[in-house]
Amino acid sequence: MPLIDAGGVACPKKSDPQQTTAPVPAWIAQLCPPPSAIAVALQDWPGAMVIVSHDVEFVASLEPARVLLMPDGTLDAWDDELLDLVELA
């Protein structure tokens, strides 16, 4: 089952509807808000943030202004074409 990290808790990630997976225990589901809820909470954040994500929809919803490309450490202006890299990484 694909997982996302929520502060040390392994949270189930959206998966292919064709894929059969075990049900998620309720206690894990309660600790794992959906990425869309996290994005909404962060949209009004006035400061800087560092986000590491491979979820294209989540990154796009944050509408980033700049990107730090690794491993080179290059800081550049955000371009939606970089969403292809988000999915590949």
ChimeraX commands (.cxc) that place a marker at each C-alpha (Angstrom):
marker #1 position 0.00,0.00,0.00 radius 0.5
marker #1 position 1.53,3.39,-0.95 radius 0.5
marker #1 position 2.20,5.54,2.11 radius 0.5
marker #1 position 2.66,9.23,2.93 radius 0.5
marker #1 position 4.40,10.57,6.03 radius 0.5
marker #1 position 2.38,12.54,8.59 radius 0.5
marker #1 position 4.86,13.42,11.28 radius 0.5
marker #1 position 6.14,9.90,11.78 radius 0.5
marker #1 position 2.83,8.14,11.08 radius 0.5
marker #1 position 2.69,6.14,7.85 radius 0.5
marker #1 position -0.54,7.27,6.20 radius 0.5
marker #1 position -2.16,5.45,3.29 radius 0.5
marker #1 position -1.96,7.35,0.03 radius 0.5
marker #1 position -4.68,7.46,-2.64 radius 0.5
marker #1 position -4.26,4.33,-4.66 radius 0.5
marker #1 position -5.50,2.89,-7.89 radius 0.5
marker #1 position -9.20,1.94,-7.52 radius 0.5
marker #1 position -8.38,-1.34,-9.23 radius 0.5
marker #1 position -5.82,-2.17,-6.54 radius 0.5
marker #1 position -7.06,-4.20,-3.59 radius 0.5
marker #1 position -5.68,-3.07,-0.24 radius 0.5
marker #1 position -6.45,-3.84,3.35 radius 0.5
marker #1 position -8.80,-1.39,5.10 radius 0.5
marker #1 position -7.09,1.45,6.95 radius 0.5
marker #1 position -7.44,1.21,10.73 radius 0.5
marker #1 position -9.58,4.06,12.11 radius 0.5
marker #1 position -6.81,5.37,14.39 radius 0.5
marker #1 position -4.51,5.86,11.40 radius 0.5
marker #1 position -7.22,7.56,9.36 radius 0.5
marker #1 position -7.82,10.03,12.21 radius 0.5
marker #1 position -4.12,10.98,12.34 radius 0.5
marker #1 position -3.87,11.43,8.57 radius 0.5
marker #1 position -5.73,14.42,7.18 radius 0.5
marker #1 position -6.13,14.33,3.40 radius 0.5
marker #1 position -3.49,16.31,1.48 radius 0.5
marker #1 position -6.20,18.74,0.35 radius 0.5
marker #1 position -6.94,19.66,4.00 radius 0.5
marker #1 position -3.25,20.23,4.67 radius 0.5
marker #1 position -2.94,22.42,1.55 radius 0.5
marker #1 position -5.92,24.56,2.61 radius 0.5
marker #1 position -4.40,25.02,6.06 radius 0.5
marker #1 position -1.05,26.09,4.58 radius 0.5
marker #1 position -2.35,28.47,1.88 radius 0.5
marker #1 position -2.57,31.46,4.25 radius 0.5
marker #1 position 0.77,30.80,5.93 radius 0.5
marker #1 position 2.67,34.14,5.74 radius 0.5
marker #1 position 6.16,32.72,6.13 radius 0.5
marker #1 position 8.44,30.36,4.30 radius 0.5
marker #1 position 7.97,26.60,4.34 radius 0.5
marker #1 position 9.89,23.62,3.08 radius 0.5
marker #1 position 7.68,20.88,1.68 radius 0.5
marker #1 position 8.84,17.54,0.35 radius 0.5
marker #1 position 6.06,15.85,-1.60 radius 0.5
marker #1 position 5.57,13.61,-4.60 radius 0.5
marker #1 position 1.84,14.38,-4.73 radius 0.5
marker #1 position 1.36,16.54,-7.84 radius 0.5
marker #1 position -2.12,17.76,-6.88 radius 0.5
marker #1 position -0.93,18.76,-3.40 radius 0.5
marker #1 position 2.07,20.73,-4.69 radius 0.5
marker #1 position 0.00,22.42,-7.41 radius 0.5
marker #1 position -2.66,23.45,-4.87 radius 0.5
marker #1 position -0.03,25.28,-2.79 radius 0.5
marker #1 position 0.85,27.49,-5.80 radius 0.5
marker #1 position 4.54,27.78,-4.85 radius 0.5
marker #1 position 6.52,30.87,-5.88 radius 0.5
marker #1 position 10.01,29.36,-5.68 radius 0.5
marker #1 position 11.58,25.94,-5.75 radius 0.5
marker #1 position 14.79,24.54,-4.31 radius 0.5
marker #1 position 16.03,21.91,-6.75 radius 0.5
marker #1 position 18.02,19.11,-5.19 radius 0.5
marker #1 position 20.68,17.76,-5.12 radius 0.5
marker #1 position 22.28,20.89,-6.64 radius 0.5
marker #1 position 20.60,23.28,-4.20 radius 0.5
marker #1 position 19.52,25.61,-7.02 radius 0.5
marker #1 position 16.86,28.16,-6.00 radius 0.5
marker #1 position 14.62,29.14,-8.91 radius 0.5
marker #1 position 11.20,30.59,-9.71 radius 0.5
marker #1 position 8.40,28.03,-9.75 radius 0.5
marker #1 position 7.06,26.91,-13.11 radius 0.5
marker #1 position 4.16,24.47,-13.47 radius 0.5
marker #1 position 6.31,22.43,-15.85 radius 0.5
marker #1 position 8.21,21.35,-12.71 radius 0.5
marker #1 position 5.18,19.29,-11.68 radius 0.5
marker #1 position 6.54,16.57,-13.96 radius 0.5
marker #1 position 9.60,16.38,-11.70 radius 0.5
marker #1 position 7.45,16.16,-8.57 radius 0.5
marker #1 position 5.89,12.95,-9.81 radius 0.5
marker #1 position 9.19,11.46,-10.94 radius 0.5
marker #1 position 11.14,12.08,-7.77 radius 0.5
marker link #1:1,2 radius 0.2
marker link #1:2,3 radius 0.2
marker link #1:3,4 radius 0.2
marker link #1:4,5 radius 0.2
marker link #1:5,6 radius 0.2
marker link #1:6,7 radius 0.2
marker link #1:7,8 radius 0.2
marker link #1:8,9 radius 0.2
marker link #1:9,10 radius 0.2
marker link #1:10,11 radius 0.2
marker link #1:11,12 radius 0.2
marker link #1:12,13 radius 0.2
marker link #1:13,14 radius 0.2
marker link #1:14,15 radius 0.2
marker link #1:15,16 radius 0.2
marker link #1:16,17 radius 0.2
marker link #1:17,18 radius 0.2
marker link #1:18,19 radius 0.2
marker link #1:19,20 radius 0.2
marker link #1:20,21 radius 0.2
marker link #1:21,22 radius 0.2
marker link #1:22,23 radius 0.2
marker link #1:23,24 radius 0.2
marker link #1:24,25 radius 0.2
marker link #1:25,26 radius 0.2
marker link #1:26,27 radius 0.2
marker link #1:27,28 radius 0.2
marker link #1:28,29 radius 0.2
marker link #1:29,30 radius 0.2
marker link #1:30,31 radius 0.2
marker link #1:31,32 radius 0.2
marker link #1:32,33 radius 0.2
marker link #1:33,34 radius 0.2
marker link #1:34,35 radius 0.2
marker link #1:35,36 radius 0.2
marker link #1:36,37 radius 0.2
marker link #1:37,38 radius 0.2
marker link #1:38,39 radius 0.2
marker link #1:39,40 radius 0.2
marker link #1:40,41 radius 0.2
marker link #1:41,42 radius 0.2
marker link #1:42,43 radius 0.2
marker link #1:43,44 radius 0.2
marker link #1:44,45 radius 0.2
marker link #1:45,46 radius 0.2
marker link #1:46,47 radius 0.2
marker link #1:47,48 radius 0.2
marker link #1:48,49 radius 0.2
marker link #1:49,50 radius 0.2
marker link #1:50,51 radius 0.2
marker link #1:51,52 radius 0.2
marker link #1:52,53 radius 0.2
marker link #1:53,54 radius 0.2
marker link #1:54,55 radius 0.2
marker link #1:55,56 radius 0.2
marker link #1:56,57 radius 0.2
marker link #1:57,58 radius 0.2
marker link #1:58,59 radius 0.2
marker link #1:59,60 radius 0.2
marker link #1:60,61 radius 0.2
marker link #1:61,62 radius 0.2
marker link #1:62,63 radius 0.2
marker link #1:63,64 radius 0.2
marker link #1:64,65 radius 0.2
marker link #1:65,66 radius 0.2
marker link #1:66,67 radius 0.2
marker link #1:67,68 radius 0.2
marker link #1:68,69 radius 0.2
marker link #1:69,70 radius 0.2
marker link #1:70,71 radius 0.2
marker link #1:71,72 radius 0.2
marker link #1:72,73 radius 0.2
marker link #1:73,74 radius 0.2
marker link #1:74,75 radius 0.2
marker link #1:75,76 radius 0.2
marker link #1:76,77 radius 0.2
marker link #1:77,78 radius 0.2
marker link #1:78,79 radius 0.2
marker link #1:79,80 radius 0.2
marker link #1:80,81 radius 0.2
marker link #1:81,82 radius 0.2
marker link #1:82,83 radius 0.2
marker link #1:83,84 radius 0.2
marker link #1:84,85 radius 0.2
marker link #1:85,86 radius 0.2
marker link #1:86,87 radius 0.2
marker link #1:87,88 radius 0.2
marker link #1:88,89 radius 0.2
view
